Each structure stands twice: as structure tokens, then as C-alpha cells.
Amino acid sequence: MKRHCGAILLGLAAVASARLPSAHAGNLINPCAGPSGLLGLLDRPTIADSSCVVPDGKEVLEAGITAGNLPGVPGGVVDTLPNLELRFGLPDQSEFVWLPPNYQYLSVNGVPQTLSGFGVTTIGLKHVLSTTQHWQWTAEALATLPSGDAEFGSNGVGGAANAIVSYSSNGPLGVSFQMGVSSQTEPTLAGGQRYTSFNPDLVVTWLWNSRLQFYGEIYGQSSSGYDQGWGTDADGGIQYLINRNFEVDLEEGVSVQGNLGGFSNYTGAGLGVLF
């Protein structure tokens, strides 16, 4: 992605915001609030981010662990933790997000080689552009810092811009679509080359009751790495509210096409807390 791509996308989003009807708290059912609001507010466990933002003056902590299998490598494993995300509510329906580096462990059974280390650091801003009775439009900009180690980090500065549109039936059904463009660099030991990607993501949720939600997701990247083509993955799982401010989840993901994520399948578990 050229440096101006994020600015163009956010500029278009701002124009769209000026043309879209604004939210009126008095006559809308807010999918980001209420007894089940945390389920709509959390970014995890999906790859796509929520169209909701953390309320001004509040914070959200999200964390989890994934245990995966390497494609075409019997006994090969790839594990990631703590998948930490810290989100801080700002005025004007905005938030700041910080994703510290993850610890990653990769091992091939029977081969005397095990890799482990830390990934990238990412920061970003998210802003709700508009809300109607059933729809919400959100823009997000993320920056990947030149960080992490030679095996799993980023050789240079990266960035992403996402447009998120979500639909709420004001009942059990929810649908969210995220379209993004990103520019990232490979880790140093992989050559450090830069690659650009378009990243569509579709999520469907079903609120079984006020505490329990099921979800399914399919997402892809037009380039899953330098000189690599399309990659597509799918995942699904369950989220459960312990109380209005504490969520736990389980998920299962699988590679559909290409080598996006570097796994054949994975199992994950995590939590989300609103402070």
C-alpha cells in the first residue's frame, strides 16, 4: 500500500459520514451497549474488528492463546500468545488501540529446529462515522512499527486502513463486513520485502440468549506474503458473558486456500474485559 492509501480511504469515509444519517440515542437500539453489549464491542475472537468503539473514559483488555498445526508437516505446531489488545475510549465515538508483540513458538517434530520469538507492535485509531436503526459505519487506521525479532517481526513500518460496515437485526442476527488495504514487510530473516494486500472479511453472529453468542467468519488477503497469492481462512466459535463486563470464548480456525496465517488449523481460547 502506498502511504497515501490510508489517507484516501479515511477521506472517503469522512465524506460518507457527512452524507449518512447520524445516530440518535433516543430512538436506536445500540448493539454496542446493553446487557449483551460487550459481545458486540469486542474485536476478538474474530480477525475482523468490531464496528463498535470503547466508550469514552473506558478501557477494554482482550487476550487469548492459539495452538495450531503447520500445513503439510506431520507433528508441526505453531502457537501464539497472549494475543493481547488494549483499547482506550476517546471522545467523539473514537478509540485508541495498542497491540503489543505476541510470543510465537514454532516446532517441527523430528527436525532439530525450533523457532520462537516476538512479533510486531501495532497501534491505531478507530472512529464510528454513523449509526442508523440497523447499520453502523466505522473507519480504522493501523500502523505496524518496525519491531519484533528477526524471525517473526516486521523489517519496516507497515500500515492498514479498514472500512467496517455492520448490520444488526435488533434481534439475534448480526452481520459485519470489513474491507481493508494493507502494506507490510516480511521479517528480516524472510528477506524483509514489502507487499501490499486487499483484505475482505465477513462475519455472521447469532445471539442465542443475552449471554451466549455463536459466530462464523471467512476472510482473505490478496497477498498472504511477499510474492504469494490469495490466502483464505475461516473460523467459528462461541462467546459467553460471565457478566456484563467479562467475556470468555472458544474458537476453531482452518485454512481454506493458500498459506494465510501459516497454519492448517488452530484452536483458540480467550477473554475480554471492560473496565
Secondary structure, DSSP 8 states (H G I E B T S, - for coil): --THHHHHHHHHHHHHHHHS----TTT---TTSSTTHHHHH--TTSSS--S----TT-EEEEEEEEEEE-TT-TT-EEEEE---EEEEEETTTEEEEEE---EEEEE-TTSS-EEEEE---EEEEEEEEEE-SSEEEEEEEEEE-S-S-TTTS-SS-EEEEEEEEEEE-SSSEEEEEEEEEEEEE--GGGT--EEEEEEEEEEEEEE-SSSEEEEEEEEEES-SSTT---EEEEEEEEEEEEETTEEEEEEEEEEEETTGGG-SEEEEEEEEEE-
